[in-house]
Amino acid sequence: MSAHLVHGGALDAALARFGGRREDWLDLSTGINPVPPPLPALESELFARLPEAASEARARDAARRHCGAPAGAGVVAAPGSQALISLLPHLLPTGPTAILDPAYAEHARAFQAAGHDVLPLAAPEECPPETRVAVVVNPNNPDGRRFGRAALLALADALAARGGWLLVDEAFMDADPRESLAPDAGRPGLVVLRSFGKFFGLAGLRLGFALTVPDLADRLAERLGPWAVSGPALAVGERLMDDAALVRGLREAIARRAALTRGAIRSSGFVPTGDAALFALVEAPRAHALFEALARRHVLARPFVRRPDWLRLGLVRDEAEAARLADALAGARGDAGA
């Protein structure tokens, strides 16, 4: 399995290996909304000037309203939540760090690089007592597990009582925010990360937010430095997050596309698992062979090196793509012996 093909969005690598034109491919390798809303009209001045402090403040306030964070919470804007994932390990106490496993691998990589002793965490209730920092992705990527608010808040309180922290990555929460801890942001020992690009389908904009206590927010902002987020990204983020009708419509459209995607998976004889609206997981004994067979049909999924029995599929756009996925999965299943 090529290293380039085990990351979502690796369409160039797939083209190089399996051929075809970009327009021939059905790219389901990411958990990004495949149908973003229209971009708002932007003033040309936004591209010519450094972003103003007032523009960043408006984007932070829009994120606060959109996520439901309280007025007392600190909010930090960053050029994507990945930047925050890389910075936070340098600002949180070093020591035993329990990270949900399996989960988004960049968390473990960042904490290890910052000198933390990383421990695998099966579930929030099983966090070792010596833990200084715990990291939970909710809903989890790639298996779509969800964790209840009560369990996460109990863990946050237990960690805070001994000077520790709970980091909850809610990159996929916007589509269905029922367990979000954003309304609890500002609570001691709690950091919540949100990704703008996945839900709004604008990952290339590079915009993310940390919701936490004001002191940590100030230290994160200092580490990021001035003008960390572009003026156009701040303006787009502010306007789309503040459009409540648009947000409702996106959630409804994502739910419809999720139902189409899962229906296509079931019709081909597989069982979609997980409870994340923006992707579904398929378990198959020969998932890597299934990935290859799909790619030969110009359908790009997301394989996993550590779990050769897993394949993640993003959302189709419409009924035609759902039918294509169903046909491709059925044919690939026969080819792969899955």
Summary of the structure (lengths in Angstrom):
residues: 338
radius of gyration: 20.1
end to end distance: 17.1
largest distance: 57.8
contacts: 1188
relative contact order: 0.18
helix: 46%
strand: 16%
